[in-house]
Amino acid sequence: QVPLVESGGGSVRAGESLNLSCDASGLSDNSFWGGRLGWFRQSPGRERQAVASIFDAGTPYPTYADSVKGRFTISKDNTKKTVTLQMNSLKPDDTAMYFCAHSSRPWAQLQEDKYKTWGQGTQVTVSS
């Protein structure tokens, strides 16, 4: 079973919203509960960058990149084993392939090298 599967990408206009979902049912319960789940993105010709991450074993501890603070919200459903990224007020600069990733370190924050399990990605395109 694939550990992480993203969905919800699409093409929207600037100012609109999208909700990305990451199905993490392929992770063990311990990995999901005890680890940190994050969203990263990469557009052609650019390095992959962190977007947001969350550790939540009862109390959520989200972290956001400055570029998305106030516009994006990450949440974790421990029952469904999913992580969602609600993206509002989208801009053309948000256009990228978005990846879900897991780190076994709860305090990995946005440190990409701490994330060892990755999904295949979902494309988000924002037109002006």
C-alpha positions in Angstrom: 0.0 0.0 0.0 1.3 3.4 -0.9 1.9 5.3 2.3 0.8 8.7 1.2 -1.6 9.7 -1.6 -2.5 13.2 -2.4 -5.7 14.5 -4.0 -7.6 17.7 -4.6 -5.3 19.6 -6.9 -6.7 21.5 -9.9 -6.8 24.7 -11.9 -8.3 27.8 -10.4 -8.1 31.6 -10.8 -6.3 33.9 -8.5 -8.3 34.6 -5.3 -10.0 31.2 -5.4 -9.6 28.3 -3.0 -8.6 24.6 -3.1 -8.5 21.9 -0.5 -5.8 19.3 -0.8 -6.0 16.0 1.0 -3.4 13.5 1.9 -4.5 9.9 2.6 -2.0 8.5 5.1 -3.8 5.2 5.7 -0.6 3.4 4.4 1.3 4.6 7.4 1.3 2.6 10.6 -0.9 4.0 13.4 2.2 4.8 15.5 3.9 6.6 12.6 0.8 8.7 11.9 0.1 9.6 15.5 3.7 10.1 16.5 5.1 11.8 13.5 4.8 15.0 11.7 3.0 15.4 8.4 3.9 18.2 6.0 3.1 19.7 2.6 5.8 20.8 0.2 5.7 22.2 -3.3 7.9 22.4 -6.3 7.4 24.3 -9.6 9.5 23.9 -12.7 13.0 25.3 -12.4 12.6 25.9 -8.7 13.8 24.0 -5.6 11.2 22.2 -3.5 10.0 24.4 -0.7 8.1 23.7 2.5 4.6 25.0 2.8 3.2 23.8 6.1 3.4 20.9 8.6 1.6 19.6 11.6 2.1 17.4 14.6 -1.2 16.6 16.4 -1.5 13.8 19.0 -4.4 15.6 20.6 -3.2 19.2 20.5 -2.3 20.6 17.0 1.1 22.2 16.5 1.1 23.6 12.9 3.9 25.5 11.3 3.6 27.6 8.1 6.0 29.1 5.6 5.9 32.9 5.6 4.6 32.9 2.1 1.3 31.1 3.0 0.6 32.4 6.5 -2.9 33.7 6.8 -4.0 32.0 3.6 -3.3 28.3 4.1 -4.5 26.1 7.0 -3.2 22.6 7.7 -5.2 20.1 9.7 -4.9 16.5 10.7 -7.7 14.0 11.2 -6.4 11.3 13.5 -9.5 9.1 13.0 -9.4 9.1 9.2 -5.6 9.3 9.0 -5.7 12.2 6.6 -4.0 15.6 6.5 -5.6 18.5 4.6 -4.3 21.8 3.3 -7.0 24.4 2.9 -5.6 27.0 0.5 -7.4 30.3 0.2 -6.7 33.5 -1.7 -4.5 31.6 -4.1 -2.0 33.4 -6.2 -0.2 32.5 -9.5 3.0 32.1 -7.4 1.3 29.2 -5.6 1.3 27.2 -8.9 3.3 24.0 -8.2 3.2 20.3 -7.6 2.2 19.8 -4.0 3.6 16.8 -2.1 2.6 15.3 1.2 5.4 14.0 3.4 5.9 12.3 6.7 8.7 12.7 9.3 9.1 10.4 12.3 10.3 13.5 14.2 7.4 15.4 15.7 9.5 18.6 15.8 10.8 18.4 12.2 8.8 21.6 11.5 9.7 22.6 7.9 13.1 20.8 7.6 12.7 18.9 4.4 15.6 16.6 5.1 13.8 15.2 8.1 10.9 13.9 5.9 11.6 10.4 4.6 8.3 9.3 3.2 6.7 11.2 0.3 3.6 11.0 -1.9 3.5 11.3 -5.7 2.1 14.8 -5.7 -1.0 16.7 -6.9 -0.8 19.6 -9.3 -2.1 23.1 -8.4 -2.3 25.7 -11.1 -3.4 29.2 -10.4 -4.1 31.6 -13.3 -4.2 35.4 -13.1 
